[in-house]
Amino acid sequence: MNNPFVLGAIPPGAPFCNRSKELKELMSYSESNANVVLYSPRRYGKTSLTKRVQSILVDKGFIAIYIDPQACQARLN
């Protein structure tokens, strides 16, 4: 039997349990062009949820850009 849990980046189409309410709310905010802040401890699925919303928006014809601020380095010169 294959392990159903994915370590690392989770593909947008992978199974995603018990987040339908949050997904619906984020889709509504996104389609209304509202700003949203997601806050929770590490490893709670914020990035996976965000990328799922982004994937759905792109399928609907929206332009969605994902930026990871932690991947950016500041240069103080």
N, CA, C and O atoms as a CHARMM CRD file, in Angstrom:
* protein
*
  308
    1    1 MET  N      0.83800  -1.16900   0.00000 PROA 1      0.00000
    2    1 MET  CA     0.00000   0.00000   0.00000 PROA 1      0.00000
    3    1 MET  C      0.89200   1.24400   0.00000 PROA 1      0.00000
    4    1 MET  O      1.85600   1.32000   0.76100 PROA 1      0.00000
    5    2 ASN  N      0.56900   2.21100  -0.84800 PROA 2      0.00000
    6    2 ASN  CA     1.31900   3.46700  -0.91100 PROA 2      0.00000
    7    2 ASN  C      0.91200   4.37900   0.24100 PROA 2      0.00000
    8    2 ASN  O     -0.23700   4.36000   0.68400 PROA 2      0.00000
    9    3 ASN  N      1.85700   5.17200   0.71700 PROA 3      0.00000
   10    3 ASN  CA     1.59500   6.13500   1.77700 PROA 3      0.00000
   11    3 ASN  C      0.73700   7.26900   1.21800 PROA 3      0.00000
   12    3 ASN  O      1.14800   7.90900   0.25000 PROA 3      0.00000
   13    4 PRO  N     -0.45200   7.54600   1.79700 PROA 4      0.00000
   14    4 PRO  CA    -1.32600   8.60500   1.26200 PROA 4      0.00000
   15    4 PRO  C     -0.86300  10.00300   1.64000 PROA 4      0.00000
   16    4 PRO  O     -1.35500  10.98200   1.08000 PROA 4      0.00000
   17    5 PHE  N      0.07300  10.11900   2.57800 PROA 5      0.00000
   18    5 PHE  CA     0.52700  11.42300   3.02800 PROA 5      0.00000
   19    5 PHE  C      1.71800  11.87800   2.19000 PROA 5      0.00000
   20    5 PHE  O      2.64700  11.11200   1.93400 PROA 5      0.00000
   21    6 VAL  N      1.66800  13.14400   1.76800 PROA 6      0.00000
   22    6 VAL  CA     2.70200  13.70500   0.91400 PROA 6      0.00000
   23    6 VAL  C      3.60900  14.59000   1.76400 PROA 6      0.00000
   24    6 VAL  O      3.12900  15.46100   2.48900 PROA 6      0.00000
   25    7 LEU  N      4.90200  14.36800   1.67600 PROA 7      0.00000
   26    7 LEU  CA     5.85100  15.23000   2.35300 PROA 7      0.00000
   27    7 LEU  C      6.39900  16.22600   1.34600 PROA 7      0.00000
   28    7 LEU  O      6.68300  15.86800   0.20300 PROA 7      0.00000
   29    8 GLY  N      6.54500  17.45700   1.76000 PROA 8      0.00000
   30    8 GLY  CA     7.01200  18.49200   0.84900 PROA 8      0.00000
   31    8 GLY  C      5.83400  19.21400   0.22000 PROA 8      0.00000
   32    8 GLY  O      4.77900  19.34800   0.84200 PROA 8      0.00000
   33    9 ALA  N      6.00600  19.67500  -1.00000 PROA 9      0.00000
   34    9 ALA  CA     4.95100  20.42300  -1.69500 PROA 9      0.00000
   35    9 ALA  C      3.79000  19.50700  -2.05300 PROA 9      0.00000
   36    9 ALA  O      3.98700  18.42900  -2.61400 PROA 9      0.00000
   37   10 ILE  N      2.58900  19.94200  -1.72900 PROA 10     0.00000
   38   10 ILE  CA     1.38700  19.16000  -2.02100 PROA 10     0.00000
   39   10 ILE  C      0.78800  19.68300  -3.32400 PROA 10     0.00000
   40   10 ILE  O      0.53500  20.88100  -3.44700 PROA 10     0.00000
   41   11 PRO  N      0.55900  18.79900  -4.29700 PROA 11     0.00000
   42   11 PRO  CA    -0.04000  19.23900  -5.56000 PROA 11     0.00000
   43   11 PRO  C     -1.44900  19.79300  -5.32900 PROA 11     0.00000
   44   11 PRO  O     -2.16400  19.29200  -4.46000 PROA 11     0.00000
   45   12 PRO  N     -1.86500  20.81400  -6.08600 PROA 12     0.00000
   46   12 PRO  CA    -3.18800  21.41500  -5.88300 PROA 12     0.00000
   47   12 PRO  C     -4.34100  20.42400  -5.99600 PROA 12     0.00000
   48   12 PRO  O     -5.38000  20.64400  -5.37500 PROA 12     0.00000
   49   13 GLY  N     -4.20300  19.35300  -6.75500 PROA 13     0.00000
   50   13 GLY  CA    -5.29600  18.39400  -6.92400 PROA 13     0.00000
   51   13 GLY  C     -5.28900  17.25500  -5.92600 PROA 13     0.00000
   52   13 GLY  O     -6.13700  16.36600  -6.00500 PROA 13     0.00000
   53   14 ALA  N     -4.34200  17.25700  -4.97700 PROA 14     0.00000
   54   14 ALA  CA    -4.24700  16.17700  -3.99200 PROA 14     0.00000
   55   14 ALA  C     -5.42200  16.23600  -3.01900 PROA 14     0.00000
   56   14 ALA  O     -6.00400  17.30300  -2.82300 PROA 14     0.00000
   57   15 PRO  N     -5.78200  15.10100  -2.40500 PROA 15     0.00000
   58   15 PRO  CA    -6.87400  15.10800  -1.42800 PROA 15     0.00000
   59   15 PRO  C     -6.62300  16.13300  -0.32400 PROA 15     0.00000
   60   15 PRO  O     -5.49800  16.29500   0.14800 PROA 15     0.00000
   61   16 PHE  N     -7.67900  16.81200   0.07100 PROA 16     0.00000
   62   16 PHE  CA    -7.58400  17.91700   1.01700 PROA 16     0.00000
   63   16 PHE  C     -8.78900  17.83300   1.93000 PROA 16     0.00000
   64   16 PHE  O     -9.88600  18.22700   1.53300 PROA 16     0.00000
   65   17 CYS  N     -8.61700  17.33300   3.13400 PROA 17     0.00000
   66   17 CYS  CA    -9.78000  17.02400   3.97200 PROA 17     0.00000
   67   17 CYS  C    -10.17700  18.15800   4.91800 PROA 17     0.00000
   68   17 CYS  O     -9.34100  18.91100   5.41600 PROA 17     0.00000
   69   18 ASN  N    -11.47400  18.24300   5.13900 PROA 18     0.00000
   70   18 ASN  CA   -12.08000  19.12500   6.14000 PROA 18     0.00000
   71   18 ASN  C    -11.73500  20.60500   5.99300 PROA 18     0.00000
   72   18 ASN  O    -11.60900  21.30500   6.99800 PROA 18     0.00000
   73   19 ARG  N    -11.58200  21.08700   4.78700 PROA 19     0.00000
   74   19 ARG  CA   -11.29200  22.51100   4.58800 PROA 19     0.00000
   75   19 ARG  C    -12.27500  23.14300   3.61300 PROA 19     0.00000
   76   19 ARG  O    -11.99400  24.20700   3.06100 PROA 19     0.00000
   77   20 SER  N    -13.41900  22.50800   3.39200 PROA 20     0.00000
   78   20 SER  CA   -14.36700  23.02600   2.39700 PROA 20     0.00000
   79   20 SER  C    -14.92300  24.39500   2.79700 PROA 20     0.00000
   80   20 SER  O    -15.12600  25.24900   1.93500 PROA 20     0.00000
   81   21 LYS  N    -15.17300  24.61600   4.09300 PROA 21     0.00000
   82   21 LYS  CA   -15.68600  25.91600   4.54100 PROA 21     0.00000
   83   21 LYS  C    -14.64600  27.00700   4.28400 PROA 21     0.00000
   84   21 LYS  O    -14.97100  28.06700   3.74800 PROA 21     0.00000
   85   22 GLU  N    -13.39600  26.74400   4.66800 PROA 22     0.00000
   86   22 GLU  CA   -12.33200  27.72400   4.47500 PROA 22     0.00000
   87   22 GLU  C    -12.07300  27.97800   2.99300 PROA 22     0.00000
   88   22 GLU  O    -11.83300  29.11300   2.58200 PROA 22     0.00000
   89   23 LEU  N    -12.12200  26.92100   2.20300 PROA 23     0.00000
   90   23 LEU  CA   -11.92100  27.05000   0.75800 PROA 23     0.00000
   91   23 LEU  C    -13.00800  27.93200   0.14300 PROA 23     0.00000
   92   23 LEU  O    -12.71900  28.81100  -0.66900 PROA 23     0.00000
   93   24 LYS  N    -14.25300  27.68900   0.53500 PROA 24     0.00000
   94   24 LYS  CA   -15.38100  28.47500   0.01600 PROA 24     0.00000
   95   24 LYS  C    -15.24300  29.94700   0.41000 PROA 24     0.00000
   96   24 LYS  O    -15.47600  30.83400  -0.41100 PROA 24     0.00000
   97   25 GLU  N    -14.86100  30.21000   1.67600 PROA 25     0.00000
   98   25 GLU  CA   -14.69300  31.59100   2.13600 PROA 25     0.00000
   99   25 GLU  C    -13.56700  32.29300   1.39000 PROA 25     0.00000
  100   25 GLU  O    -13.73000  33.43400   0.95800 PROA 25     0.00000
  101   26 LEU  N    -12.42200  31.62300   1.23300 PROA 26     0.00000
  102   26 LEU  CA   -11.30300  32.23800   0.53100 PROA 26     0.00000
  103   26 LEU  C    -11.62800  32.48600  -0.94000 PROA 26     0.00000
  104   26 LEU  O    -11.20100  33.49300  -1.50600 PROA 26     0.00000
  105   27 MET  N    -12.36800  31.59100  -1.55400 PROA 27     0.00000
  106   27 MET  CA   -12.77900  31.80300  -2.95100 PROA 27     0.00000
  107   27 MET  C    -13.66300  33.04700  -3.04200 PROA 27     0.00000
  108   27 MET  O    -13.50400  33.85700  -3.95500 PROA 27     0.00000
  109   28 SER  N    -14.59100  33.19700  -2.09800 PROA 28     0.00000
  110   28 SER  CA   -15.48200  34.35800  -2.09100 PROA 28     0.00000
  111   28 SER  C    -14.68800  35.65700  -1.92000 PROA 28     0.00000
  112   28 SER  O    -14.91700  36.63100  -2.63700 PROA 28     0.00000
  113   29 TYR  N    -13.74900  35.66100  -0.96100 PROA 29     0.00000
  114   29 TYR  CA   -12.91700  36.84600  -0.75600 PROA 29     0.00000
  115   29 TYR  C    -12.07600  37.15200  -1.99200 PROA 29     0.00000
  116   29 TYR  O    -11.95400  38.30800  -2.39600 PROA 29     0.00000
  117   30 SER  N    -11.50300  36.12000  -2.58200 PROA 30     0.00000
  118   30 SER  CA   -10.64200  36.31000  -3.75600 PROA 30     0.00000
  119   30 SER  C    -11.41600  36.86600  -4.93200 PROA 30     0.00000
  120   30 SER  O    -10.96100  37.78900  -5.60800 PROA 30     0.00000
  121   31 GLU  N    -12.58600  36.30300  -5.17300 PROA 31     0.00000
  122   31 GLU  CA   -13.40900  36.77000  -6.29800 PROA 31     0.00000
  123   31 GLU  C    -13.92700  38.18700  -6.06700 PROA 31     0.00000
  124   31 GLU  O    -14.28200  38.87900  -7.02100 PROA 31     0.00000
  125   32 SER  N    -13.97400  38.62800  -4.79600 PROA 32     0.00000
  126   32 SER  CA   -14.41900  39.98400  -4.46300 PROA 32     0.00000
  127   32 SER  C    -13.24900  40.95600  -4.36700 PROA 32     0.00000
  128   32 SER  O    -13.43500  42.13200  -4.05300 PROA 32     0.00000
  129   33 ASN  N    -12.04000  40.46100  -4.64100 PROA 33     0.00000
  130   33 ASN  CA   -10.82800  41.28100  -4.59300 PROA 33     0.00000
  131   33 ASN  C    -10.56600  41.83900  -3.18600 PROA 33     0.00000
  132   33 ASN  O    -10.11800  42.97600  -3.03400 PROA 33     0.00000
  133   34 ALA  N    -10.85100  41.02900  -2.17100 PROA 34     0.00000
  134   34 ALA  CA   -10.63500  41.43300  -0.77600 PROA 34     0.00000
  135   34 ALA  C     -9.27300  40.94600  -0.28800 PROA 34     0.00000
  136   34 ALA  O     -8.74600  39.94700  -0.77900 PROA 34     0.00000
  137   35 ASN  N     -8.71600  41.65500   0.67400 PROA 35     0.00000
  138   35 ASN  CA    -7.46600  41.24500   1.30200 PROA 35     0.00000
  139   35 ASN  C     -7.77000  40.29100   2.45300 PROA 35     0.00000
  140   35 ASN  O     -8.74800  40.47100   3.17900 PROA 35     0.00000
  141   36 VAL  N     -6.93000  39.28400   2.61100 PROA 36     0.00000
  142   36 VAL  CA    -7.12100  38.27800   3.65200 PROA 36     0.00000
  143   36 VAL  C     -5.77300  37.95800   4.28500 PROA 36     0.00000
  144   36 VAL  O     -4.75300  37.90300   3.59800 PROA 36     0.00000
  145   37 VAL  N     -5.77600  37.74800   5.59000 PROA 37     0.00000
  146   37 VAL  CA    -4.58000  37.30000   6.30000 PROA 37     0.00000
  147   37 VAL  C     -4.89100  35.92600   6.88400 PROA 37     0.00000
  148   37 VAL  O     -5.86900  35.76000   7.61200 PROA 37     0.00000
  149   38 LEU  N     -4.05100  34.94100   6.56000 PROA 38     0.00000
  150   38 LEU  CA    -4.17400  33.61200   7.14600 PROA 38     0.00000
  151   38 LEU  C     -3.12600  33.49600   8.24500 PROA 38     0.00000
  152   38 LEU  O     -1.94400  33.75200   8.01500 PROA 38     0.00000
  153   39 TYR  N     -3.55700  33.11500   9.41900 PROA 39     0.00000
  154   39 TYR  CA    -2.64100  33.01900  10.53700 PROA 39     0.00000
  155   39 TYR  C     -2.90800  31.72500  11.29800 PROA 39     0.00000
  156   39 TYR  O     -4.02600  31.48500  11.75500 PROA 39     0.00000
  157   40 SER  N     -1.89600  30.90900  11.43000 PROA 40     0.00000
  158   40 SER  CA    -1.97500  29.69000  12.23300 PROA 40     0.00000
  159   40 SER  C     -0.55800  29.16600  12.42400 PROA 40     0.00000
  160   40 SER  O      0.36800  29.62700  11.75700 PROA 40     0.00000
  161   41 PRO  N     -0.38100  28.20300  13.33100 PROA 41     0.00000
  162   41 PRO  CA     0.95400  27.63200  13.52100 PROA 41     0.00000
  163   41 PRO  C      1.46600  26.96100  12.25100 PROA 41     0.00000
  164   41 PRO  O      0.70900  26.70200  11.31500 PROA 41     0.00000
  165   42 ARG  N      2.76000  26.68700  12.24100 PROA 42     0.00000
  166   42 ARG  CA     3.37200  26.00000  11.09900 PROA 42     0.00000
  167   42 ARG  C      2.70700  24.64800  10.87900 PROA 42     0.00000
  168   42 ARG  O      2.21400  24.02200  11.81700 PROA 42     0.00000
  169   43 ARG  N      2.70300  24.21000   9.62300 PROA 43     0.00000
  170   43 ARG  CA     2.23700  22.87800   9.22100 PROA 43     0.00000
  171   43 ARG  C      0.72800  22.67900   9.40200 PROA 43     0.00000
  172   43 ARG  O      0.27400  21.54700   9.57100 PROA 43     0.00000
  173   44 TYR  N     -0.04900  23.75600   9.36900 PROA 44     0.00000
  174   44 TYR  CA    -1.50400  23.64600   9.48300 PROA 44     0.00000
  175   44 TYR  C     -2.19700  23.72800   8.12600 PROA 44     0.00000
  176   44 TYR  O     -3.42500  23.65800   8.06400 PROA 44     0.00000
  177   45 GLY  N     -1.44500  23.87300   7.04300 PROA 45     0.00000
  178   45 GLY  CA    -2.02600  23.82400   5.70500 PROA 45     0.00000
  179   45 GLY  C     -2.33900  25.15300   5.06000 PROA 45     0.00000
  180   45 GLY  O     -3.11500  25.20200   4.10500 PROA 45     0.00000
  181   46 LYS  N     -1.75700  26.23400   5.55300 PROA 46     0.00000
  182   46 LYS  CA    -2.02800  27.54900   4.96600 PROA 46     0.00000
  183   46 LYS  C     -1.58000  27.61900   3.51200 PROA 46     0.00000
  184   46 LYS  O     -2.32300  28.08800   2.65000 PROA 46     0.00000
  185   47 THR  N     -0.37100  27.15500   3.24000 PROA 47     0.00000
  186   47 THR  CA     0.14700  27.20200   1.87000 PROA 47     0.00000
  187   47 THR  C     -0.66000  26.29200   0.95600 PROA 47     0.00000
  188   47 THR  O     -0.98200  26.67400  -0.16900 PROA 47     0.00000
  189   48 SER  N     -0.98900  25.10300   1.42300 PROA 48     0.00000
  190   48 SER  CA    -1.78900  24.17900   0.60200 PROA 48     0.00000
  191   48 SER  C     -3.15100  24.77100   0.28100 PROA 48     0.00000
  192   48 SER  O     -3.63100  24.65900  -0.84700 PROA 48     0.00000
  193   49 LEU  N     -3.77400  25.40100   1.26800 PROA 49     0.00000
  194   49 LEU  CA    -5.07900  26.02500   1.05500 PROA 49     0.00000
  195   49 LEU  C     -4.96500  27.17400   0.05600 PROA 49     0.00000
  196   49 LEU  O     -5.79400  27.31100  -0.84400 PROA 49     0.00000
  197   50 THR  N     -3.93200  27.99500   0.22300 PROA 50     0.00000
  198   50 THR  CA    -3.71800  29.12200  -0.68000 PROA 50     0.00000
  199   50 THR  C     -3.47300  28.65800  -2.11300 PROA 50     0.00000
  200   50 THR  O     -4.02100  29.22700  -3.05800 PROA 50     0.00000
  201   51 LYS  N     -2.65900  27.63600  -2.27000 PROA 51     0.00000
  202   51 LYS  CA    -2.37900  27.13200  -3.61900 PROA 51     0.00000
  203   51 LYS  C     -3.59600  26.46200  -4.23300 PROA 51     0.00000
  204   51 LYS  O     -3.76400  26.49800  -5.45200 PROA 51     0.00000
  205   52 ARG  N     -4.44600  25.85300  -3.42200 PROA 52     0.00000
  206   52 ARG  CA    -5.69600  25.26700  -3.93900 PROA 52     0.00000
  207   52 ARG  C     -6.60900  26.37100  -4.46300 PROA 52     0.00000
  208   52 ARG  O     -7.18800  26.23800  -5.54100 PROA 52     0.00000
  209   53 VAL  N     -6.74100  27.46000  -3.70500 PROA 53     0.00000
  210   53 VAL  CA    -7.55000  28.60000  -4.14500 PROA 53     0.00000
  211   53 VAL  C     -6.97000  29.18100  -5.43100 PROA 53     0.00000
  212   53 VAL  O     -7.71000  29.48900  -6.36600 PROA 53     0.00000
  213   54 GLN  N     -5.65900  29.32800  -5.47800 PROA 54     0.00000
  214   54 GLN  CA    -5.00400  29.86200  -6.67200 PROA 54     0.00000
  215   54 GLN  C     -5.29400  28.99300  -7.88600 PROA 54     0.00000
  216   54 GLN  O     -5.59300  29.51300  -8.96100 PROA 54     0.00000
  217   55 SER  N     -5.21100  27.69300  -7.73100 PROA 55     0.00000
  218   55 SER  CA    -5.46900  26.77200  -8.84100 PROA 55     0.00000
  219   55 SER  C     -6.90500  26.89200  -9.35100 PROA 55     0.00000
  220   55 SER  O     -7.14100  26.89100 -10.56000 PROA 55     0.00000
  221   56 ILE  N     -7.85200  26.99400  -8.43700 PROA 56     0.00000
  222   56 ILE  CA    -9.26400  27.12700  -8.82700 PROA 56     0.00000
  223   56 ILE  C     -9.48900  28.45300  -9.54400 PROA 56     0.00000
  224   56 ILE  O    -10.19900  28.50600 -10.54800 PROA 56     0.00000
  225   57 LEU  N     -8.88400  29.52400  -9.02900 PROA 57     0.00000
  226   57 LEU  CA    -9.03200  30.83400  -9.66900 PROA 57     0.00000
  227   57 LEU  C     -8.47000  30.83600 -11.08300 PROA 57     0.00000
  228   57 LEU  O     -9.08000  31.39900 -11.99200 PROA 57     0.00000
  229   58 VAL  N     -7.31500  30.21400 -11.27600 PROA 58     0.00000
  230   58 VAL  CA    -6.71300  30.14100 -12.61500 PROA 58     0.00000
  231   58 VAL  C     -7.63400  29.36700 -13.55600 PROA 58     0.00000
  232   58 VAL  O     -7.81100  29.75600 -14.71000 PROA 58     0.00000
  233   59 ASP  N     -8.21700  28.27500 -13.06600 PROA 59     0.00000
  234   59 ASP  CA    -9.16400  27.50200 -13.88100 PROA 59     0.00000
  235   59 ASP  C    -10.38000  28.32800 -14.27700 PROA 59     0.00000
  236   59 ASP  O    -10.98500  28.08000 -15.31900 PROA 59     0.00000
  237   60 LYS  N    -10.74500  29.31600 -13.44600 PROA 60     0.00000
  238   60 LYS  CA   -11.88800  30.19600 -13.73600 PROA 60     0.00000
  239   60 LYS  C    -11.50300  31.38500 -14.61000 PROA 60     0.00000
  240   60 LYS  O    -12.35900  32.19200 -14.97400 PROA 60     0.00000
  241   61 GLY  N    -10.21600  31.49700 -14.94700 PROA 61     0.00000
  242   61 GLY  CA    -9.77400  32.57900 -15.82500 PROA 61     0.00000
  243   61 GLY  C     -9.12600  33.75600 -15.12700 PROA 61     0.00000
  244   61 GLY  O     -8.77900  34.74100 -15.77900 PROA 61     0.00000
  245   62 PHE  N     -8.95600  33.67900 -13.82600 PROA 62     0.00000
  246   62 PHE  CA    -8.28300  34.74500 -13.08900 PROA 62     0.00000
  247   62 PHE  C     -6.77100  34.62900 -13.28300 PROA 62     0.00000
  248   62 PHE  O     -6.26200  33.56800 -13.64500 PROA 62     0.00000
  249   63 ILE  N     -6.06800  35.72200 -13.03800 PROA 63     0.00000
  250   63 ILE  CA    -4.61500  35.69200 -12.99300 PROA 63     0.00000
  251   63 ILE  C     -4.24300  35.65700 -11.51400 PROA 63     0.00000
  252   63 ILE  O     -4.60500  36.56000 -10.76000 PROA 63     0.00000
  253   64 ALA  N     -3.53000  34.63000 -11.10200 PROA 64     0.00000
  254   64 ALA  CA    -3.15600  34.46600  -9.69700 PROA 64     0.00000
  255   64 ALA  C     -1.64400  34.33600  -9.59000 PROA 64     0.00000
  256   64 ALA  O     -1.02200  33.57600 -10.33200 PROA 64     0.00000
  257   65 ILE  N     -1.06700  35.07300  -8.67000 PROA 65     0.00000
  258   65 ILE  CA     0.38000  35.05200  -8.46400 PROA 65     0.00000
  259   65 ILE  C      0.64400  34.67200  -7.01100 PROA 65     0.00000
  260   65 ILE  O      0.04100  35.23200  -6.09500 PROA 65     0.00000
  261   66 TYR  N      1.53700  33.72900  -6.80900 PROA 66     0.00000
  262   66 TYR  CA     1.91900  33.31300  -5.46000 PROA 66     0.00000
  263   66 TYR  C      3.33200  33.78900  -5.17800 PROA 66     0.00000
  264   66 TYR  O      4.25700  33.49600  -5.93500 PROA 66     0.00000
  265   67 ILE  N      3.49600  34.52100  -4.08800 PROA 67     0.00000
  266   67 ILE  CA     4.81300  35.01800  -3.69100 PROA 67     0.00000
  267   67 ILE  C      5.08400  34.52800  -2.27900 PROA 67     0.00000
  268   67 ILE  O      4.25500  34.70200  -1.38500 PROA 67     0.00000
  269   68 ASP  N      6.23800  33.92000  -2.08000 PROA 68     0.00000
  270   68 ASP  CA     6.64700  33.45600  -0.75700 PROA 68     0.00000
  271   68 ASP  C      7.65500  34.45400  -0.20100 PROA 68     0.00000
  272   68 ASP  O      8.81300  34.44800  -0.61800 PROA 68     0.00000
  273   69 PRO  N      7.24000  35.31800   0.73800 PROA 69     0.00000
  274   69 PRO  CA     8.16200  36.33100   1.26400 PROA 69     0.00000
  275   69 PRO  C      9.37800  35.73600   1.96700 PROA 69     0.00000
  276   69 PRO  O     10.43500  36.36600   2.00100 PROA 69     0.00000
  277   70 GLN  N      9.24700  34.54100   2.52600 PROA 70     0.00000
  278   70 GLN  CA    10.39200  33.94200   3.20300 PROA 70     0.00000
  279   70 GLN  C     11.47100  33.51900   2.22500 PROA 70     0.00000
  280   70 GLN  O     12.62600  33.34700   2.61400 PROA 70     0.00000
  281   71 ALA  N     11.11400  33.34800   0.96500 PROA 71     0.00000
  282   71 ALA  CA    12.09300  32.95800  -0.04300 PROA 71     0.00000
  283   71 ALA  C     12.88900  34.17300  -0.54300 PROA 71     0.00000
  284   71 ALA  O     13.88900  34.01500  -1.24300 PROA 71     0.00000
  285   72 CYS  N     12.44800  35.36500  -0.18700 PROA 72     0.00000
  286   72 CYS  CA    13.12400  36.60500  -0.60300 PROA 72     0.00000
  287   72 CYS  C     14.17500  36.98900   0.43200 PROA 72     0.00000
  288   72 CYS  O     13.99100  36.80300   1.63500 PROA 72     0.00000
  289   73 GLN  N     15.25400  37.51700  -0.05700 PROA 73     0.00000
  290   73 GLN  CA    16.31700  37.97900   0.83500 PROA 73     0.00000
  291   73 GLN  C     16.44700  39.49100   0.73500 PROA 73     0.00000
  292   73 GLN  O     16.49000  40.04600  -0.36300 PROA 73     0.00000
  293   74 ALA  N     16.50900  40.14200   1.86400 PROA 74     0.00000
  294   74 ALA  CA    16.68200  41.59500   1.86800 PROA 74     0.00000
  295   74 ALA  C     18.16600  41.94000   1.78000 PROA 74     0.00000
  296   74 ALA  O     19.00400  41.27700   2.39200 PROA 74     0.00000
  297   75 ARG  N     18.47700  42.96300   1.02900 PROA 75     0.00000
  298   75 ARG  CA    19.85500  43.44900   0.93900 PROA 75     0.00000
  299   75 ARG  C     19.88800  44.82500   1.55800 PROA 75     0.00000
  300   75 ARG  O     19.25200  45.75600   1.06300 PROA 75     0.00000
  301   76 LEU  N     20.62200  44.95200   2.62600 PROA 76     0.00000
  302   76 LEU  CA    20.75800  46.22500   3.31100 PROA 76     0.00000
  303   76 LEU  C     22.12800  46.81400   3.02700 PROA 76     0.00000
  304   76 LEU  O     23.08500  46.54700   3.75400 PROA 76     0.00000
  305   77 ASN  N     22.22500  47.60100   1.98800 PROA 77     0.00000
  306   77 ASN  CA    23.49800  48.24300   1.60800 PROA 77     0.00000
  307   77 ASN  C     23.28000  49.72800   1.47800 PROA 77     0.00000
  308   77 ASN  O     24.21600  50.46400   1.16700 PROA 77     0.00000
